[in-house]
Amino acid sequence: MHRTRRVAALLLAAFTLSAAIPTIALATGTVTISGATASFPLVSLLVQKYEKLNKKVRFKISQGGTQVGINNVAAGRDSVADVSRDPLPSDPAGLVFYPIAKYYLCVVTNSANKLPNLTQAQAESIFTGKTREWSKVPGATASGPIDLISRNSTAGTLSNFSTLLIGGKKVSSLASEAPSEGLQRQSIEKDPNSIGFLSGYFASKGVNDVGFNGVGCTLANANGGSYAGVARFYEVTKGVATGAASAFIGWVKASNAAQKIISTQWISLK
């Protein structure tokens, strides 16, 4: 219970950040960011815009996965972690999660396998390894064994996929594990028998997006609330954000320019 109250307090601090944010003009220094590969394209675009507005701040961005970013920030190696999942009780103490946008997760197949839809029960059966052959999946145009392509344990998208689309169950240990969203998509693109999951940005080209419970995996459906697989991106700091990191996060949450970028391929919180 104490841990739950502490997480709630840190999230409350995140939502009230804007009351104490320095102006962009006063922010100086270097902000180092590491973490989720799913949010890397969005954060990169936001950083590019922000650097044009404030020439006194520089950013160094790397990836590695959500857990890598959290570990780096907790250890003081980076200013900010890009995180693609909600806070967990197992996260290091003292982290503050600032939600910046929503994104959606798609089940995807190779583009040659035009699987149109899966129910939650079908998705659970496939990704837990119970259904092993494409011949047992209605609507599949592939044949032969099902090749599962997942993410490694550092990925926030893996946690959200399990929670949102397969009833909290674990992806089968039979699955191949990719260290990034880009490499996961490449593996699915190369294997006609593959199935996996990707955030909407990475699922938007090169693969077949599979509907879920009769709802298409699209930005419009996710934004409209009819699609189930919607999660949040966070910027995470050790303690309440200060200095240039605070100014950047505040700008992302409040500025029209940032919201315009977010709305191109992700979902604004405003």
C-alpha positions in Angstrom: 0.0 0.0 0.0 2.8 2.4 0.9 4.4 1.7 -2.5 1.1 2.4 -4.3 0.7 5.7 -2.5 4.3 6.7 -3.4 3.8 6.0 -7.1 0.5 7.9 -7.1 2.2 10.9 -5.5 5.0 10.9 -8.1 2.5 10.8 -10.9 0.6 13.7 -9.3 3.8 15.7 -9.2 4.2 14.9 -12.9 0.8 16.3 -13.8 1.5 19.5 -11.9 4.9 20.1 -13.5 3.7 23.1 -15.6 3.3 25.3 -12.5 7.0 25.4 -11.9 8.5 25.1 -15.4 11.2 27.6 -16.4 10.6 29.4 -19.7 12.3 28.0 -22.8 14.4 31.2 -23.0 16.0 30.4 -19.6 16.7 26.8 -20.2 20.4 25.9 -20.9 22.6 22.9 -20.9 22.6 19.3 -22.2 19.8 16.8 -21.7 20.7 13.1 -22.1 17.9 10.8 -22.9 17.8 7.0 -23.3 15.1 4.3 -23.4 12.2 3.1 -25.5 12.7 2.4 -29.2 8.9 2.9 -29.7 8.9 6.5 -28.6 12.3 7.3 -30.2 10.8 8.6 -33.5 8.4 10.9 -31.6 11.0 12.2 -29.1 13.5 12.8 -31.9 11.0 15.0 -33.8 10.2 16.9 -30.6 13.8 17.5 -29.8 14.5 18.7 -33.3 11.8 21.3 -33.0 12.8 22.3 -29.5 16.4 22.8 -30.4 15.3 25.3 -33.1 13.5 27.3 -30.5 16.2 27.2 -27.9 19.8 27.3 -29.2 21.2 27.0 -25.7 20.0 23.4 -25.1 21.5 20.3 -26.7 20.2 16.7 -26.5 21.9 13.4 -26.7 19.4 10.6 -27.4 20.0 6.8 -27.4 17.7 3.9 -27.3 18.1 0.4 -25.7 14.5 -0.1 -24.4 12.4 1.2 -21.6 14.1 -0.7 -18.8 17.5 0.5 -20.0 16.3 4.1 -19.8 14.8 3.6 -16.4 18.0 2.0 -15.1 20.1 4.8 -16.6 18.0 7.6 -15.0 17.8 5.8 -11.6 21.6 5.5 -11.6 22.2 9.2 -12.6 23.7 8.3 -16.0 21.0 10.1 -18.0 18.7 13.1 -17.4 15.5 11.6 -18.9 14.2 8.1 -19.7 11.9 7.5 -22.7 9.3 5.0 -21.3 6.6 3.2 -23.2 4.8 1.6 -20.3 3.0 2.7 -17.1 4.9 2.7 -13.8 5.5 -0.6 -12.1 5.8 -1.4 -8.4 9.3 -2.9 -9.2 10.6 0.4 -10.6 13.4 2.1 -8.6 12.2 4.5 -5.9 12.1 8.2 -6.6 11.2 8.2 -10.3 8.7 10.7 -11.6 6.6 9.7 -14.7 5.5 12.6 -17.0 3.0 11.4 -19.6 3.5 13.1 -23.0 1.4 11.2 -25.5 -0.6 8.1 -26.3 0.3 5.5 -28.9 -1.4 2.3 -30.1 -0.1 -1.3 -30.6 -1.0 -3.5 -33.5 -0.7 -7.2 -34.1 1.1 -7.5 -37.4 1.8 -10.2 -39.9 4.0 -10.4 -43.0 2.5 -8.4 -45.8 1.9 -11.6 -47.8 -0.4 -12.9 -45.0 -3.4 -10.7 -45.2 -4.9 -11.8 -41.9 -7.8 -9.3 -41.3 -8.7 -9.8 -37.7 -8.1 -11.7 -34.5 -10.3 -12.0 -31.4 -8.6 -11.6 -28.1 -9.0 -15.4 -27.5 -7.3 -16.1 -30.9 -4.5 -13.7 -30.1 -4.0 -15.2 -26.7 -3.8 -18.7 -28.2 -1.3 -17.7 -30.9 1.0 -15.7 -28.7 1.1 -18.1 -25.8 2.0 -20.9 -28.2 -1.2 -22.9 -28.0 -2.0 -22.4 -31.7 1.1 -23.3 -33.7 -0.2 -23.7 -37.3 -1.6 -21.0 -39.6 -4.2 -23.5 -40.9 -5.9 -23.2 -37.6 -6.3 -19.4 -37.8 -9.4 -18.2 -39.7 -8.6 -15.7 -42.4 -4.9 -16.4 -42.6 -3.4 -16.8 -46.1 -0.1 -18.2 -44.8 0.4 -22.0 -44.3 2.7 -24.0 -42.1 4.0 -23.2 -38.6 3.4 -19.8 -37.0 6.7 -17.9 -36.2 6.3 -15.6 -33.2 8.4 -12.5 -33.3 8.4 -10.6 -29.9 10.5 -8.0 -28.1 13.1 -8.6 -25.4 12.4 -8.0 -21.7 13.7 -4.4 -21.8 10.7 -3.3 -23.9 7.8 -1.4 -22.6 5.7 -2.4 -25.6 6.0 -6.1 -24.6 4.5 -5.3 -21.2 1.7 -3.3 -22.7 1.0 -5.9 -25.4 0.6 -8.5 -22.8 -1.7 -6.3 -20.7 -3.8 -4.8 -23.4 -4.2 -7.4 -26.1 -3.6 -10.9 -24.6 -5.2 -10.7 -21.3 -2.1 -10.3 -19.2 -0.6 -13.6 -20.4 3.1 -14.0 -21.2 4.3 -14.4 -24.8 5.5 -17.9 -25.4 9.2 -18.7 -24.9 9.1 -20.1 -28.4 9.1 -16.5 -29.8 12.2 -14.9 -31.3 13.1 -11.7 -29.4 14.2 -8.5 -31.1 16.1 -5.8 -29.3 14.2 -2.9 -31.0 11.0 -2.1 -32.9 12.9 -1.5 -36.1 14.6 -5.0 -36.0 11.3 -6.6 -35.0 9.6 -5.1 -38.0 12.5 -6.3 -40.3 12.2 -9.8 -39.0 8.4 -9.8 -39.7 9.0 -8.4 -43.2 11.4 -11.2 -44.0 9.3 -14.1 -42.7 6.0 -15.0 -44.5 5.0 -17.1 -41.5 5.6 -14.5 -38.9 3.4 -12.7 -36.5 4.3 -10.1 -33.9 3.3 -6.7 -32.6 4.4 -3.1 -33.2 3.6 0.4 -32.1 1.5 2.2 -34.7 4.4 4.2 -36.1 6.4 1.1 -37.0 3.3 -0.8 -38.1 2.3 1.9 -40.6 4.4 0.4 -43.5 6.0 -2.9 -44.6 3.7 -5.2 -42.7 0.0 -6.2 -42.5 -1.9 -4.6 -39.6 -4.4 -7.1 -38.0 -7.7 -5.9 -36.6 -8.5 -6.7 -33.0 -12.0 -7.9 -31.9 -13.4 -6.5 -35.2 -11.8 -3.0 -34.9 -9.0 -2.0 -37.3 -5.7 -1.0 -35.8 -5.6 2.6 -37.0 -4.7 6.0 -35.6 -8.3 7.1 -36.1 -9.8 4.2 -34.2 -7.2 4.5 -31.4 -7.8 8.3 -31.2 -11.6 7.7 -31.2 -11.5 5.2 -28.4 -12.8 2.2 -30.2 -9.5 0.3 -30.4 -8.3 -1.5 -27.3 -4.5 -1.4 -27.6 -3.8 2.2 -26.6 -0.9 3.0 -24.1 1.1 6.0 -23.0 4.6 7.3 -23.6 6.3 8.9 -20.6 9.4 11.0 -20.0 10.8 9.9 -16.6 13.2 11.7 -14.3 14.9 10.9 -11.0 12.9 13.1 -8.7 10.9 16.1 -10.0 12.4 17.3 -13.2 14.6 20.4 -13.0 16.5 22.8 -15.3 16.6 22.1 -19.1 14.9 18.7 -18.7 12.0 20.3 -16.9 11.7 23.0 -19.5 11.7 20.5 -22.4 9.1 18.3 -20.7 6.9 21.3 -19.9 7.1 22.5 -23.5 6.1 19.0 -24.8 3.1 18.9 -22.6 1.9 22.5 -23.1 3.0 23.9 -26.5 0.9 23.8 -29.6 4.0 23.1 -31.7 4.6 19.9 -29.8 1.0 18.8 -29.9 1.0 19.3 -33.7 3.9 16.9 -34.0 2.3 14.4 -31.6 -0.9 14.4 -33.6 0.7 13.5 -36.8 1.2 9.8 -35.9 0.5 9.5 -32.2 -2.3 10.7 -29.9 -2.3 14.0 -28.0 -3.2 14.0 -24.3 -4.8 17.4 -24.7 
